[in-house]
Amino acid sequence: DNISEEENDFKRGGGVDRNVSDGDHCDKYNNNLRDHKEFTGMVIIPDHSYDYNMQVTKHRFGKMLLCGVLSVCILGTFAFLMSVTNFGTVGSPTVDPPTAYLDVTLPREIDVHFADWKHHEHDDETTTRYDVPIFWSIPLTGNDVIEEYLGGCLGLIQASEVGILGNVDEEDDASLKEVDIHGLSYINVDLRTRHGIEHATRMHLIDDHKNGDLSLTPDVVHTPLLYESAQLFENPNVNQGKIITILRDPMERAVALYQQIIISESWTKSAAGGGFMNDGSGGANMMSLSDYAESDYVENNWLTRTLCNKPTGRITEVDLKVAKEILRRKVLVGLYDNVPLALSYFKHKFDWVNNKNNKHHLNQQRQRELKKRSLVTTVQKGGDFTKDHNYFYSHCTTIGVEEALKKESEGWLWMKAEQLDQQTQLVKGSYAWTLLKRENEFDIELYEYAKTVHEYQFSSYRHRGRHRGMKNEHSRGRN
Protein backbone atom coordinates (compact mmCIF):
# COMPACT_ATOMS: atom_id res chain seq x y z
CA ASP A 1 0.00 0.00 0.00
CA ASN A 2 2.88 2.27 0.72
CA ILE A 3 4.45 1.78 -2.72
CA SER A 4 3.76 4.64 -5.09
CA GLU A 5 1.94 4.31 -8.37
CA GLU A 6 5.08 5.40 -10.09
CA GLU A 7 6.99 2.44 -8.66
CA ASN A 8 4.21 0.02 -9.69
CA ASP A 9 4.48 1.33 -13.25
CA PHE A 10 8.20 0.65 -13.03
CA LYS A 11 7.62 -2.98 -12.03
CA ARG A 12 4.97 -3.55 -14.71
CA GLY A 13 7.45 -2.25 -17.26
CA GLY A 14 9.90 -5.05 -16.45
CA GLY A 15 11.93 -2.87 -14.19
CA VAL A 16 12.74 -0.38 -16.94
CA ASP A 17 11.25 3.13 -17.22
CA ARG A 18 11.53 3.96 -20.84
CA ASN A 19 10.74 7.62 -20.24
CA VAL A 20 13.94 8.27 -18.31
CA SER A 21 17.57 7.63 -19.00
CA ASP A 22 19.44 4.70 -17.32
CA GLY A 23 21.30 6.93 -14.92
CA ASP A 24 18.19 8.91 -13.86
CA HIS A 25 16.29 5.69 -13.37
CA CYS A 26 18.92 4.18 -11.06
CA ASP A 27 19.09 7.30 -8.93
CA LYS A 28 15.34 7.55 -8.69
CA TYR A 29 14.90 3.89 -7.74
CA ASN A 30 17.61 3.92 -5.13
CA ASN A 31 16.16 7.06 -3.56
CA ASN A 32 12.83 5.32 -3.19
CA LEU A 33 14.55 2.43 -1.40
CA ARG A 34 16.19 4.78 1.06
CA ASP A 35 12.90 6.54 1.74
CA HIS A 36 10.87 3.39 2.43
CA LYS A 37 13.72 1.41 4.05
CA GLU A 38 12.53 -1.80 2.41
CA PHE A 39 14.09 -4.13 -0.12
CA THR A 40 11.78 -4.10 -3.13
CA GLY A 41 13.85 -5.59 -5.93
CA MET A 42 17.19 -6.01 -7.61
CA VAL A 43 19.79 -3.30 -7.02
CA ILE A 44 21.47 -2.22 -10.23
CA ILE A 45 25.27 -1.98 -9.76
CA PRO A 46 27.18 0.47 -11.95
CA ASP A 47 29.65 -1.02 -14.42
CA HIS A 48 32.76 0.49 -12.69
CA SER A 49 32.30 -1.62 -9.47
CA TYR A 50 34.50 -4.46 -10.84
CA ASP A 51 37.51 -2.18 -11.17
CA TYR A 52 36.93 -0.91 -7.65
CA ASN A 53 36.91 -4.42 -6.18
CA MET A 54 40.12 -5.30 -8.00
CA GLN A 55 41.81 -2.25 -6.54
CA VAL A 56 40.73 -3.26 -3.03
CA THR A 57 42.00 -6.81 -3.56
CA LYS A 58 45.36 -5.62 -4.85
CA HIS A 59 45.71 -3.22 -1.92
CA ARG A 60 44.98 -5.96 0.60
CA PHE A 61 47.39 -8.39 -1.10
CA GLY A 62 50.15 -5.77 -1.05
CA LYS A 63 49.66 -5.20 2.67
CA MET A 64 49.78 -8.97 3.33
CA LEU A 65 52.93 -9.34 1.23
CA LEU A 66 54.62 -6.47 3.06
CA CYS A 67 53.71 -7.99 6.46
CA GLY A 68 55.10 -11.35 5.34
CA VAL A 69 58.42 -9.88 4.23
CA LEU A 70 58.74 -7.92 7.47
CA SER A 71 57.97 -11.07 9.52
CA VAL A 72 60.64 -13.06 7.70
CA CYS A 73 63.20 -10.31 8.25
CA ILE A 74 62.38 -10.05 11.96
CA LEU A 75 62.51 -13.83 12.49
CA GLY A 76 65.76 -14.09 10.52
CA THR A 77 67.38 -11.36 12.59
CA PHE A 78 66.21 -13.00 15.81
CA ALA A 79 67.56 -16.40 14.73
CA PHE A 80 70.92 -14.87 13.80
CA LEU A 81 71.24 -13.11 17.15
CA MET A 82 70.34 -16.31 18.97
CA SER A 83 72.92 -18.30 17.01
CA VAL A 84 75.66 -15.79 17.82
CA THR A 85 74.65 -15.62 21.47
CA ASN A 86 74.09 -19.31 22.17
CA PHE A 87 76.60 -21.02 19.89
CA GLY A 88 79.48 -18.56 19.79
CA THR A 89 81.02 -19.74 23.04
CA VAL A 90 82.01 -23.00 24.68
CA GLY A 91 79.91 -21.96 27.66
CA SER A 92 76.41 -21.20 26.41
CA PRO A 93 74.61 -18.40 28.28
CA THR A 94 71.93 -20.98 29.09
CA VAL A 95 74.50 -22.67 31.37
CA ASP A 96 75.82 -20.56 34.22
CA PRO A 97 79.63 -20.37 34.41
CA PRO A 98 81.26 -22.08 37.39
CA THR A 99 82.18 -19.99 40.41
CA ALA A 100 85.62 -18.38 40.07
CA TYR A 101 87.99 -18.28 43.05
CA LEU A 102 90.08 -15.26 42.18
CA ASP A 103 91.34 -14.80 45.74
CA VAL A 104 93.67 -17.82 45.49
CA THR A 105 97.06 -18.07 43.77
CA LEU A 106 97.77 -21.06 41.58
CA PRO A 107 101.04 -22.96 42.08
CA ARG A 108 103.76 -21.78 39.70
CA GLU A 109 104.20 -25.16 38.01
CA ILE A 110 100.56 -25.17 36.97
CA ASP A 111 100.14 -21.47 36.25
CA VAL A 112 103.27 -21.00 34.11
CA HIS A 113 103.62 -24.25 32.18
CA PHE A 114 99.99 -25.11 31.44
CA ALA A 115 97.76 -22.86 29.33
CA ASP A 116 94.33 -21.63 30.34
CA TRP A 117 91.37 -23.04 28.48
CA LYS A 118 89.48 -20.20 26.83
CA HIS A 119 85.71 -20.05 27.13
CA HIS A 120 85.14 -19.08 23.51
CA GLU A 121 84.56 -21.79 20.94
CA HIS A 122 86.82 -20.37 18.24
CA ASP A 123 89.24 -18.47 20.47
CA ASP A 124 92.80 -19.77 20.30
CA GLU A 125 91.84 -22.84 18.24
CA THR A 126 94.75 -22.37 15.84
CA THR A 127 97.34 -22.46 18.62
CA THR A 128 95.50 -25.28 20.41
CA ARG A 129 96.20 -27.52 17.43
CA TYR A 130 99.93 -27.07 18.05
CA ASP A 131 99.74 -27.36 21.82
CA VAL A 132 100.70 -30.66 23.37
CA PRO A 133 97.72 -32.17 25.18
CA ILE A 134 98.56 -33.53 28.62
CA PHE A 135 96.13 -36.30 29.40
CA TRP A 136 96.02 -36.37 33.18
CA SER A 137 95.64 -40.12 33.73
CA ILE A 138 93.60 -40.57 36.88
CA PRO A 139 93.61 -44.21 37.99
CA LEU A 140 90.45 -46.24 37.32
CA THR A 141 88.98 -43.88 34.73
CA GLY A 142 89.41 -46.07 31.64
CA ASN A 143 92.94 -45.05 30.67
CA ASP A 144 93.74 -48.28 28.78
CA VAL A 145 90.54 -48.02 26.74
CA ILE A 146 91.27 -44.36 25.96
CA GLU A 147 94.84 -45.09 24.81
CA GLU A 148 93.60 -47.87 22.53
CA TYR A 149 91.08 -45.47 21.02
CA LEU A 150 93.58 -42.65 20.47
CA GLY A 151 96.27 -44.93 19.06
CA GLY A 152 94.28 -47.64 17.32
CA CYS A 153 91.39 -45.56 15.96
CA LEU A 154 92.98 -42.13 15.39
CA GLY A 155 96.56 -43.27 14.78
CA LEU A 156 98.06 -40.82 17.28
CA ILE A 157 101.61 -41.17 18.58
CA GLN A 158 101.43 -41.35 22.37
CA ALA A 159 103.81 -41.06 25.31
CA SER A 160 103.02 -42.84 28.56
CA GLU A 161 104.79 -45.82 30.12
CA VAL A 162 103.79 -48.29 27.41
CA GLY A 163 106.70 -47.35 25.16
CA ILE A 164 109.24 -48.93 27.52
CA LEU A 165 107.48 -52.27 27.85
CA GLY A 166 109.85 -55.10 27.02
CA ASN A 167 112.97 -52.94 27.09
CA VAL A 168 115.81 -54.96 28.58
CA ASP A 169 118.72 -53.10 27.05
CA GLU A 170 119.69 -49.86 28.81
CA GLU A 171 120.91 -48.54 25.48
CA ASP A 172 117.27 -48.39 24.42
CA ASP A 173 116.93 -45.37 26.70
CA ALA A 174 119.84 -43.49 25.16
CA SER A 175 117.74 -41.87 22.44
CA LEU A 176 114.13 -41.34 21.50
CA LYS A 177 112.45 -44.01 19.42
CA GLU A 178 109.01 -44.50 18.05
CA VAL A 179 107.95 -47.94 19.25
CA ASP A 180 105.16 -49.86 17.55
CA ILE A 181 103.44 -52.04 20.14
CA HIS A 182 100.69 -54.23 18.69
CA GLY A 183 99.88 -51.57 16.13
CA LEU A 184 99.90 -48.60 18.51
CA SER A 185 102.66 -45.99 18.24
CA TYR A 186 104.45 -44.89 21.41
CA ILE A 187 107.61 -43.01 22.33
CA ASN A 188 110.07 -45.03 24.44
CA VAL A 189 109.63 -43.02 27.65
CA ASP A 190 108.03 -43.64 31.04
CA LEU A 191 105.90 -40.76 32.26
CA ARG A 192 104.36 -42.49 35.26
CA THR A 193 107.38 -41.78 37.51
CA ARG A 194 109.35 -38.67 38.45
CA HIS A 195 112.57 -40.29 37.24
CA GLY A 196 111.00 -41.17 33.90
CA ILE A 197 109.74 -37.62 33.38
CA GLU A 198 113.17 -36.17 34.18
CA HIS A 199 114.73 -38.56 31.66
CA ALA A 200 112.17 -37.58 29.00
CA THR A 201 112.93 -33.91 29.66
CA ARG A 202 116.65 -34.47 29.13
CA MET A 203 115.89 -36.17 25.81
CA HIS A 204 113.74 -33.16 24.75
CA LEU A 205 110.52 -35.08 24.38
CA ILE A 206 108.59 -31.85 23.81
CA ASP A 207 110.57 -30.08 21.12
CA ASP A 208 109.43 -27.32 18.74
CA HIS A 209 105.92 -28.69 18.63
CA LYS A 210 104.36 -25.33 17.89
CA ASN A 211 106.26 -25.10 14.62
CA GLY A 212 104.75 -28.35 13.37
CA ASP A 213 108.18 -30.00 13.33
CA LEU A 214 108.20 -33.68 12.32
CA SER A 215 110.19 -34.63 15.39
CA LEU A 216 109.39 -37.37 17.84
CA THR A 217 107.12 -35.07 19.79
CA PRO A 218 104.05 -37.13 20.70
CA ASP A 219 100.53 -36.17 19.70
CA VAL A 220 99.37 -36.71 23.27
CA VAL A 221 101.14 -37.22 26.60
CA HIS A 222 99.67 -39.43 29.35
CA THR A 223 100.81 -39.01 32.94
CA PRO A 224 99.30 -39.20 36.44
CA LEU A 225 101.89 -36.65 37.69
CA LEU A 226 100.76 -33.11 36.84
CA TYR A 227 103.33 -31.13 38.80
CA GLU A 228 106.29 -33.29 37.77
CA SER A 229 105.27 -33.18 34.08
CA ALA A 230 105.38 -29.36 34.09
CA GLN A 231 109.16 -29.54 33.59
CA LEU A 232 108.55 -30.94 30.08
CA PHE A 233 107.52 -27.40 29.10
CA GLU A 234 110.35 -25.41 30.66
CA ASN A 235 111.81 -24.77 27.21
CA PRO A 236 110.62 -21.22 26.32
CA ASN A 237 110.52 -22.17 22.63
CA VAL A 238 107.65 -24.63 23.06
CA ASN A 239 103.99 -23.99 23.67
CA GLN A 240 102.44 -24.60 27.05
CA GLY A 241 100.76 -27.89 27.73
CA LYS A 242 96.98 -28.15 27.79
CA ILE A 243 95.47 -30.47 30.36
CA ILE A 244 92.58 -32.81 29.55
CA THR A 245 91.22 -35.50 31.83
CA ILE A 246 88.38 -37.86 32.72
CA LEU A 247 86.91 -37.49 36.21
CA ARG A 248 84.92 -40.15 38.05
CA ASP A 249 82.62 -39.98 41.05
CA PRO A 250 84.92 -40.33 44.12
CA MET A 251 82.71 -42.90 45.88
CA GLU A 252 82.42 -44.96 42.71
CA ARG A 253 86.18 -44.76 42.17
CA ALA A 254 86.83 -45.83 45.77
CA VAL A 255 84.78 -49.00 45.22
CA ALA A 256 86.59 -49.59 41.91
CA LEU A 257 89.92 -49.39 43.76
CA TYR A 258 88.66 -52.00 46.21
CA GLN A 259 87.68 -54.23 43.28
CA GLN A 260 91.11 -53.83 41.76
CA ILE A 261 92.82 -54.78 45.02
CA ILE A 262 90.84 -57.96 45.64
CA ILE A 263 91.05 -59.02 41.97
CA SER A 264 94.80 -58.40 41.91
CA GLU A 265 95.18 -60.40 45.11
CA SER A 266 93.08 -63.22 43.68
CA TRP A 267 95.13 -63.15 40.48
CA THR A 268 98.35 -63.51 42.48
CA LYS A 269 96.99 -66.39 44.57
CA SER A 270 95.56 -68.17 41.54
CA ALA A 271 98.84 -67.87 39.64
CA ALA A 272 100.67 -69.29 42.66
CA GLY A 273 98.32 -72.24 42.85
CA GLY A 274 96.39 -70.93 45.83
CA GLY A 275 92.67 -70.52 46.31
CA PHE A 276 90.65 -68.07 44.25
CA MET A 277 88.27 -66.16 46.53
CA ASN A 278 87.40 -66.45 50.21
CA ASP A 279 89.53 -69.53 50.63
CA GLY A 280 90.27 -68.78 54.30
CA SER A 281 93.92 -68.03 53.65
CA GLY A 282 93.59 -64.35 54.57
CA GLY A 283 94.99 -61.39 52.69
CA ALA A 284 93.43 -58.44 50.91
CA ASN A 285 91.03 -60.63 49.01
CA MET A 286 89.30 -61.49 52.32
CA MET A 287 88.54 -57.84 53.16
CA SER A 288 84.97 -56.69 53.22
CA LEU A 289 84.17 -53.24 51.87
CA SER A 290 83.99 -51.94 55.44
CA ASP A 291 87.37 -53.47 56.26
CA TYR A 292 88.82 -51.82 53.17
CA ALA A 293 87.38 -48.42 54.20
CA GLU A 294 89.19 -48.71 57.54
CA SER A 295 92.47 -50.00 56.10
CA ASP A 296 95.61 -48.33 54.76
CA TYR A 297 94.54 -49.24 51.22
CA VAL A 298 91.84 -46.57 51.14
CA GLU A 299 92.67 -43.18 49.60
CA ASN A 300 92.03 -39.89 51.34
CA ASN A 301 90.76 -37.11 49.02
CA TRP A 302 93.12 -38.20 46.24
CA LEU A 303 91.82 -35.73 43.65
CA THR A 304 92.06 -32.66 45.88
CA ARG A 305 95.48 -33.62 47.21
CA THR A 306 96.84 -34.18 43.71
CA LEU A 307 95.57 -30.85 42.36
CA CYS A 308 96.89 -28.79 45.27
CA ASN A 309 100.08 -30.91 45.49
CA LYS A 310 99.55 -31.86 49.10
CA PRO A 311 99.98 -35.65 49.39
CA THR A 312 100.05 -35.62 53.18
CA GLY A 313 98.86 -33.41 56.02
CA ARG A 314 95.57 -31.71 56.70
CA ILE A 315 93.57 -30.30 53.79
CA THR A 316 91.96 -26.88 54.24
CA GLU A 317 89.22 -24.94 52.49
CA VAL A 318 91.94 -22.89 50.77
CA ASP A 319 93.38 -26.10 49.29
CA LEU A 320 89.93 -26.98 47.98
CA LYS A 321 89.57 -23.53 46.38
CA VAL A 322 92.96 -23.94 44.67
CA ALA A 323 91.89 -27.31 43.31
CA LYS A 324 88.62 -25.84 42.00
CA GLU A 325 90.37 -22.92 40.33
CA ILE A 326 92.85 -25.24 38.61
CA LEU A 327 89.97 -27.27 37.21
CA ARG A 328 88.15 -24.13 36.07
CA ARG A 329 91.10 -22.49 34.33
CA LYS A 330 93.51 -25.22 33.35
CA VAL A 331 91.60 -28.46 32.72
CA LEU A 332 89.20 -29.54 30.00
CA VAL A 333 87.00 -31.84 32.06
CA GLY A 334 85.45 -35.01 30.66
CA LEU A 335 83.33 -37.30 32.79
CA TYR A 336 83.55 -41.06 33.19
CA ASP A 337 79.76 -41.21 32.79
CA ASN A 338 80.17 -40.25 29.11
CA VAL A 339 83.68 -41.03 27.90
CA PRO A 340 82.68 -41.15 24.17
CA LEU A 341 81.43 -37.55 24.38
CA ALA A 342 84.68 -36.45 26.05
CA LEU A 343 86.85 -38.19 23.44
CA SER A 344 84.83 -36.67 20.62
CA TYR A 345 85.26 -33.16 22.05
CA PHE A 346 88.98 -33.67 22.70
CA LYS A 347 89.35 -34.75 19.08
CA HIS A 348 87.52 -31.63 17.94
CA LYS A 349 89.56 -29.23 20.09
CA PHE A 350 92.96 -30.58 19.04
CA ASP A 351 91.96 -31.24 15.45
CA TRP A 352 92.90 -34.91 15.72
CA VAL A 353 92.22 -36.31 12.28
CA ASN A 354 92.01 -40.00 11.59
CA ASN A 355 95.67 -40.72 10.79
CA LYS A 356 95.24 -44.47 10.61
CA ASN A 357 94.65 -44.54 6.86
CA ASN A 358 97.53 -42.14 6.21
CA LYS A 359 99.87 -43.70 8.75
CA HIS A 360 102.26 -45.24 6.22
CA HIS A 361 102.70 -41.96 4.37
CA LEU A 362 103.13 -40.00 7.60
CA ASN A 363 105.69 -42.47 8.91
CA GLN A 364 107.70 -42.17 5.70
CA GLN A 365 107.82 -38.39 6.11
CA ARG A 366 108.69 -38.70 9.78
CA GLN A 367 111.44 -41.25 9.19
CA ARG A 368 113.05 -39.12 6.48
CA GLU A 369 113.13 -36.17 8.87
CA LEU A 370 114.47 -38.25 11.76
CA LYS A 371 117.16 -39.76 9.52
CA LYS A 372 118.44 -36.27 8.82
CA ARG A 373 118.68 -35.68 12.56
CA SER A 374 120.41 -39.04 13.20
CA LEU A 375 117.57 -40.34 15.40
CA VAL A 376 116.62 -43.99 15.62
CA THR A 377 113.09 -44.67 14.41
CA THR A 378 110.43 -47.32 14.77
CA VAL A 379 110.95 -50.55 16.70
CA GLN A 380 108.38 -53.29 16.11
CA LYS A 381 107.08 -55.13 19.18
CA GLY A 382 104.33 -57.69 18.71
CA GLY A 383 101.73 -58.14 15.98
CA ASP A 384 99.35 -55.40 14.93
CA PHE A 385 96.11 -56.35 16.64
CA THR A 386 94.42 -53.25 15.22
CA LYS A 387 94.15 -55.14 11.92
CA ASP A 388 91.68 -57.56 13.50
CA HIS A 389 88.35 -57.21 11.69
CA ASN A 390 86.53 -56.72 15.03
CA TYR A 391 88.88 -54.01 16.31
CA PHE A 392 86.95 -51.10 14.80
CA TYR A 393 83.64 -52.12 16.35
CA SER A 394 85.13 -52.99 19.74
CA HIS A 395 87.33 -49.89 20.15
CA CYS A 396 86.29 -47.10 17.76
CA THR A 397 82.53 -46.75 18.19
CA THR A 398 80.46 -45.36 21.04
CA ILE A 399 79.10 -48.80 21.86
CA GLY A 400 82.56 -50.35 21.62
CA VAL A 401 84.10 -47.82 24.03
CA GLU A 402 81.23 -48.20 26.50
CA GLU A 403 81.47 -52.01 26.40
CA ALA A 404 85.25 -51.89 26.89
CA LEU A 405 84.84 -49.62 29.93
CA LYS A 406 82.18 -51.91 31.35
CA LYS A 407 84.40 -54.95 30.91
CA GLU A 408 87.29 -53.13 32.55
CA SER A 409 85.16 -52.06 35.53
CA GLU A 410 83.82 -55.58 36.04
CA GLY A 411 87.27 -56.94 36.66
CA TRP A 412 87.90 -58.61 33.30
CA LEU A 413 87.95 -62.41 33.55
CA TRP A 414 89.04 -63.03 37.11
CA MET A 415 85.67 -62.73 38.77
CA LYS A 416 82.13 -62.97 37.55
CA ALA A 417 80.12 -59.77 37.75
CA GLU A 418 77.61 -61.35 40.15
CA GLN A 419 80.37 -62.24 42.63
CA LEU A 420 81.88 -58.80 42.31
CA ASP A 421 78.56 -57.04 42.91
CA GLN A 422 77.79 -59.13 45.99
CA GLN A 423 81.13 -58.43 47.63
CA THR A 424 81.59 -54.79 46.58
CA GLN A 425 78.08 -53.39 46.66
CA LEU A 426 78.04 -49.97 48.34
CA VAL A 427 74.73 -49.21 50.06
CA LYS A 428 73.99 -45.58 50.84
CA GLY A 429 73.85 -45.03 54.59
CA SER A 430 75.75 -48.21 55.40
CA TYR A 431 78.82 -48.30 57.61
CA ALA A 432 81.15 -48.68 54.61
CA TRP A 433 79.40 -45.79 52.82
CA THR A 434 79.82 -43.54 55.87
CA LEU A 435 83.53 -44.36 56.15
CA LEU A 436 84.24 -43.79 52.45
CA LYS A 437 82.31 -40.54 52.44
CA ARG A 438 84.40 -39.29 55.36
CA GLU A 439 87.62 -40.20 53.54
CA ASN A 440 86.47 -38.38 50.38
CA GLU A 441 84.70 -35.38 51.84
CA PHE A 442 86.68 -32.77 49.87
CA ASP A 443 86.74 -34.86 46.70
CA ILE A 444 82.95 -35.19 46.72
CA GLU A 445 82.55 -31.40 46.84
CA LEU A 446 85.27 -30.96 44.23
CA TYR A 447 83.59 -33.46 41.90
CA GLU A 448 80.26 -31.64 42.15
CA TYR A 449 82.07 -28.44 41.18
CA ALA A 450 83.85 -30.27 38.34
CA LYS A 451 80.48 -31.27 36.89
CA THR A 452 79.50 -27.59 36.62
CA VAL A 453 82.82 -26.90 34.87
CA HIS A 454 82.15 -29.77 32.48
CA GLU A 455 78.61 -28.62 31.69
CA TYR A 456 79.82 -25.10 30.97
CA GLN A 457 82.72 -26.22 28.78
CA PHE A 458 80.72 -28.81 26.82
CA SER A 459 77.35 -27.01 26.61
CA SER A 460 77.83 -25.52 23.14
CA TYR A 461 79.38 -28.70 21.72
CA ARG A 462 76.63 -30.86 23.20
CA HIS A 463 73.94 -28.43 22.01
CA ARG A 464 75.22 -28.56 18.44
CA GLY A 465 75.02 -32.35 18.52
CA ARG A 466 78.54 -32.83 17.13
CA HIS A 467 79.18 -35.78 19.43
CA ARG A 468 76.43 -37.74 17.72
CA GLY A 469 78.67 -38.17 14.69
CA MET A 470 81.33 -40.15 16.58
CA LYS A 471 80.46 -43.49 15.00
CA ASN A 472 79.99 -42.05 11.52
CA GLU A 473 83.32 -40.23 11.67
CA HIS A 474 85.12 -43.46 12.40
CA SER A 475 83.13 -45.29 9.77
CA ARG A 476 84.38 -42.89 7.14
CA GLY A 477 87.96 -43.44 8.30
CA ARG A 478 87.77 -47.21 8.47
CA ASN A 479 89.93 -49.27 6.14
Salt bridges, closest charged atoms under 4 A:
GLU5 OE2 - ARG12 NH2 3.37
GLU6 OE2 - LYS28 NZ 1.59
ASP9 OD1 - ARG12 NH2 2.04
ASP103 OD2 - LYS321 NZ 3.55
ASP111 OD1 - ARG329 NH2 2.96
ASP111 OD1 - LYS330 NZ 3.58
ASP116 OD2 - ARG329 NE 3.22
ASP116 OD1 - LYS330 NZ 2.54
GLU121 OE2 - HIS348 NE2 3.03
GLU121 OE2 - ARG466 NH1 2.98
ASP124 OD2 - LYS242 NZ 3.29
GLU125 OE2 - HIS348 NE2 3.91
GLU125 OE2 - LYS349 NZ 3.89
ASP131 OD2 - LYS242 NZ 3.88
GLU148 OE1 - HIS395 NE2 2.99
ASP172 OD1 - LYS177 NZ 3.79
GLU178 OE1 - ARG366 NE 3.78
ASP190 OD2 - ARG192 NE 3.36
ASP207 OD2 - ARG373 NH2 3.46
ASP213 OD2 - ARG373 NH1 3.25
GLU228 OE2 - ARG194 NH2 3.27
GLU252 OE2 - ARG248 NE 2.89
GLU299 OE1 - ARG253 NH2 2.47
ASP319 OD2 - LYS310 NZ 2.93
GLU325 OE2 - ARG328 NH2 2.60
ASP351 OD2 - ARG129 NE 3.80
GLU445 OE2 - LYS324 NZ 2.99
GLU448 OE2 - LYS451 NZ 3.25
GLU455 OE2 - ARG462 NH2 3.65
GLU473 OE1 - LYS347 NZ 3.26
